[in-house]
Amino acid sequence: MRNKTTKDVGAKLEQYILTKVKEIDPQARLSRGSGCGNDIGDITSNILYCECKKRNTESINIKESTWRHLINQLPINTQKLSIMALENKNNKRFIVLEVEDFFKILKKYYEN
């Protein structure tokens, strides 16, 4: 049996997030060359860019530089959300987004 690569470990989280995003945006797809810098994040859709990170620890944290890397790749004036999907060793999943984006979502939710 071969050892799992980092890509193998993260693939389950990517597939889970992709399935959920496709329920909202059927055009969602895995980014080309995920992790190679060919596309933005691991998942791309009409509404968001998502970077997925699986952690082998109980704690979840991100480096600001990792977040900046995602944000700096965004096209100028994009309306798409930038999010990070994180999963810890206990398979608990979390979404991280900037606070202003969170309040935009909340506002739209309550306006409808």
GIWO-V933493 format. One record per residue. N is the residue number from 1. NEAR is the number of other C-alpha atoms within 8 Angstrom. D_LAST is the distance of its C-alpha to the last C-alpha in whole Angstrom. Layout:
n=[N/N]
near=[NEAR/NEAR]
d_last=[D_LAST/D_LAST]
This chain:
n=[1/2/3/4/5/6/7/8/9/10/11/12/13/14/15/16/17/18/19/20/21/22/23/24/25/26/27/28/29/30/31/32/33/34/35/36/37/38/39/40/41/42/43/44/45/46/47/48/49/50/51/52/53/54/55/56/57/58/59/60/61/62/63/64/65/66/67/68/69/70/71/72/73/74/75/76/77/78/79/80/81/82/83/84/85/86/87/88/89/90/91/92/93/94/95/96/97/98/99/100/101/102/103/104/105/106/107/108/109/110/111/112]
near=[2/3/4/7/6/6/7/8/9/11/8/8/12/12/8/8/9/12/8/8/11/10/7/6/10/7/7/12/8/10/12/6/8/11/7/6/7/9/10/13/13/14/14/13/11/8/8/10/14/13/11/12/10/11/10/6/7/8/5/9/4/6/6/6/6/8/10/8/8/12/8/6/7/8/5/4/4/6/5/8/9/10/12/12/14/13/14/14/10/6/6/7/8/7/8/8/10/7/6/6/9/9/8/8/8/8/8/8/7/6/5/4]
d_last=[51/50/48/44/43/41/39/39/38/35/34/33/30/29/29/27/24/25/24/21/20/21/19/16/18/22/23/24/27/30/31/34/37/35/37/39/37/37/33/30/29/30/27/25/22/20/18/20/24/25/28/29/32/34/36/39/38/37/35/33/33/33/35/33/35/34/30/32/33/30/28/31/31/28/28/28/25/23/19/20/19/22/23/26/26/29/31/33/37/35/32/30/27/25/23/23/22/22/20/19/17/16/14/13/11/10/9/6/6/5/4/0]
